Amino acid sequence: MDNIQLIFLSPSFNEVVGDVLRQRLKSSGHLNVVTKPEDLDKVKQLFTKGNKVLAIDPLFCNWTVPNMLISKITNLKAICLMTRSADWVDASFTRELGIPLTNTRDFYVEAVSEWAIMMMFCLARRIPLVAKSGWQQRYGKFQGVEVMGKTVGIIGMGQIGQRIAQQCQGLGMKVQYWSPHTHNDRYWYVSLNKLLATSDVVFPTYRLSAGERMLPGETKLNRLGRKAILIDVVRIDNKDHEFLLRQVAKDKLFGYGFEEDGGNHFDKYKGNVWAGPALAWVTDRAMKLQAESWVESVVQATKGNFPNRVN
């Protein structure tokens, strides 16, 4: 596409897109960068003549791109999202308009899996309780557990599930899993019921479509043992989340770890609950890979290719 406009809306563009990537973009089209967040209707670059590829960071628009705004942008050839999550843009609407919608992928696997292992260690050693006590040294009250020899159950055997399995196996843990799609002969496959009933640590690692529940509800969650730990890296359904918090508060679950937007203090929750900020994917390597994936999506879009298309 000749003279195509590459419109990047991102507060962090200058920090994440280096000189090499920037030059790659300039060789593919006319680069326009807007770093100061404002109402999308006020971004004049969106409404100029000529073909356009819109590359957008959710922090620029508070995770919202209205359909009305999209419909007003003429000659829009693609929307390239900075994130893996694509549910903040209406995929059905963009498909109806014939506008490809792409995301970034695979940049976060190592970062998220390491974050999950970090939460497991913190909960095994009761770090939330220690922190809430003012970091007191109380041997009896804060006695933790060692993970070596324990059984880990992984729900979902995608990229993150497989990486967590590798890391746990390296720690001397027995790995079992349940997955509706992907299988791996290196680990022990069991039913979901058995996984919940026999695992010392449980990692839900795959995301279902909107409206579906990550875990199967209270009946099966009751199978988790009193000494079990559950680590959530996919934001399970809120009903399951509240149930797990109640189980920890009643001392019917050893620990529960998750992340939430903005983060919070451990003392917001009762018991051994690790509630951290949404920083699982934020490492130097992951952010570098994300920028590369984002730029590549834009460059490919100028050629009419959309390998990461989600609509």
N, C-alpha and C positions, 0 to 999 in steps of 0.2 A: 504494500500500500504506500503510494508516494505521499510525501509530506504529511505523514500521520502525526497527530498530536499525542504525546505520551504525558498524560496528566496525573501526577502523583500528589495525593493529598495525605500528608503524614507529618505529624509534629516531630518525629524522630528521623526523618529522611536523611539529614546530614550526618547523623550519628551512625546509622546502620548501613547506608549505601556508600561504599568507598569509591575512590577514584576509578578503579578498574571497572567496577560495575556501572558507574556513571558514564564512562566512555562507551561501554557496550550499549547503553541506552541511546546515547547521542548518535551512534552509528546506525540506529534502527529507526529513528524518528526525531521529531522536535520535542525536546524535553521541557516540560513545564512543572515546576515544583511549588506547592503551596504548603507552608509549614505551620501557619497560624490558624488554628481551628476557628471556623465561623459557620454560619448557616450555609448549607450547600447551595441554596438559591442565590447566595451572594458571591459565589465563586465564579467570576466572569469567564474564566478559562473554559468552563463547561459549556458555554453557550456561544462559542465562536464557530465560524464556518469550518468545514473540512472534517476529515475522518479523525476519530479519537479512540484511544484506549484509556480507560479510567483505572488507575491503580490506587486503591484506597486502604488506609489504615483505620481500623475501627475507633481509635482514640481521637481521630479528627472529627468524627461525626457522632460520638457517643453510641456506637454500635447500632446505628439506624440509618438506612438509606431509603427514603420514602419512594414508593412506586411512582407517585406524581412527579417527583424530581427526575427519575429515570426516564419517564415518558417525554420530558421536555428537552432532553439532550439529543440533538440531531446527529446522525452519522456515527453513533456509538457502536464500535465494532467489538468491544469486549469490556467486561468488568473483571479486574484481577484483584482478588482480595489478598491482604497481607497474612491472613490467618488460615489455620486449618478449618476452623468453624466457618460455615457458610450460611448459617441460619439467620444472620442479621441482614441478609438481602433476600428478597422474594425470588426464589429460583423458578417457580412456576411462571411468575409474571415476566421475568427476563427471557424465559424460554419462549413464551407466547410472542414476545417482541423480536425473537430471533437474535438475541444478544447473548453470546456465550458468557458464562460465569465460571471463573476458575478460583482455586484456592492454592495454598502452599501445603506441602506434605513432607513427612518423614524427617523433618529437621529436629524434632523434639524427643525422639525415642530414647536416646542415651540420657538426656537431661531429666526427663520425667521418670524413667526407671530408677535413676540414682536418687531422686527426691523421694520416691516411694520407699526405697531401702532405708534412707535416712529416717523417715517417719517410723518404720518398723523398729529400728534400733532405739529411737527415742521412747517409743511406747514400751518396748521390752524392758527398758531400764527406768521406766516411770518418770521420765523427765518432766512431763507436765505437772505431776504432783510435786516433784522436787522444786520446780520453779514457783509454784503457787505457795510453797512453804517459806519462800525467801531463801531458797538454796541451802536449807538446813542439812546437816550430816546426821541422818537418823537411820541407822542400819536396819532395824526391824521394820519400820514403816515403809521404807523405800527400797526394800529388797526387790531386785528385778529378776529377769530370767535371761538365760543365754539362748541364742537361736540355733546354735549348732546341734544337729540331731533332731530338731523339730520338723514337723510336716507343714509345708506351705501348699495352699490350694489356690490355683490361679483360674479365675473365671475369664475365659477368652484367651486364645493363643495366637493373637496377632503379633505385630512387631514389638509392642511394649510388653505383652505377656511373655513372649519368648525371651526378651532381654532380662526381665525380672527372673524368669526361670533359670537362666544361665547364672545370674548373680547369686541367687539363693543356693543353687547347686554348688557353686564355688565356696559358699560359706558352710558347707557340710549339711545342708538341709535336704530332706526328702521332698521331691517335687511331684505333686499330682495336679491334674487340671481337668476342667470341663470346658468345652467350647462347642458352640452350635455349628461352626463352619470349619475353621482351620484345625488340623491335627498335627501332632509332633510325636513320632515314635520314640524319641529320647526320654519322654516323661510318661508317667503312669496316668492313663485316662480313666476317670471314674464318673459316676453319675453326679449330678449337682447335689442331690440329697446327701450322698456319701461325702462329697467334698466338704460341705458345710458342717457335717457331723464329726469329721475326723481330722480337720486341719487345725493346726495351732495358729497359723497366720493365713488370712484370706485376702487376696488382691482381686477385686473386680477391675478388669483392664480393657473392656471394650464398651463402646457406646451404641445403644440401640437408637432407632429412629425416634423422632419427637413423639411423646405421648406414651411410649412403652416404658416399663419399669426395668431398671437395671437388675435388681434382685427380685426374687419371687414372692415377696411379701412376708408378713410376720410368721406365718405358719412354718415356712422353711427356715427363716432367719432364727427361729427359736432353736434350731438344731445346733447353732453355734455354741460351743462349750463355754463354760464360765471363765476358763483360762485362755480363751481365744482372742486374737487381735484381728481387726479388720481395717485395711488401708484402702481408702477411696481416692483414686486419681482420675475418675471419670464423672464425678458429680452424680451420684445415684439419686433416684427419685426421692423427693422430700419426705414422703411417708416412711420410706425405709430409713432415711437419715434420722428422723425424729425417733423412730423405734430404737435405733442403735444407741442414740444418746440416752434414752431412758434405760436401756439395758446396762450401760456403763454406770449410770447414776445409781442403779439398784444393785451394783456389784454382781451382775449376771454376765458381764463381758469384761475381759481384762483391759482392753483398750480399743480406741477408735480414732483413726487419723484421717484428716481431710483438709482441703484448702478452701478458702472462701474469699471473695472479692474484698479487698481492703484489709484482710487479716483481722485478727481479734486477739484479745488477751486470753490466756489459758483459763483464767478464773471466771470467764463467762459461762463455762460449762463445768458440771460437777463430775469429778472422777478423773480417770486417766484418759483425757481427751486431748489430742494434738490438733489444734485448729490454727492453721497457718495462713499466710497471705498466698495469693495465687501466683507463686513464683516458680512452679515446678519446671517450666520450660526455659527459664531465664538464666542462660549461661552464655559465655562468650562464643562458644562453638555453635550452640543452637541458634543464636541470633545471627551469626554469620551465615549459617546454612539457610535460615529463613530468608534473609535478604537475597541470597543467590537464587533461591527457588522463586521468589517473588519477581525478581528481575527477569529470570528466564521465562516465566509465564508471560510477561509483557512482550518480550522479544519474540517469542513464538506466536503470540497473538497478532503481531504485525505481519506475520507470514501466513496467517490464516490457520495456524495450528493451535490446538487447545488440549494438550495432553492431560491437564489437571481439571478438565471441565466437570462441573458438578450439576449442571442442569441439562 
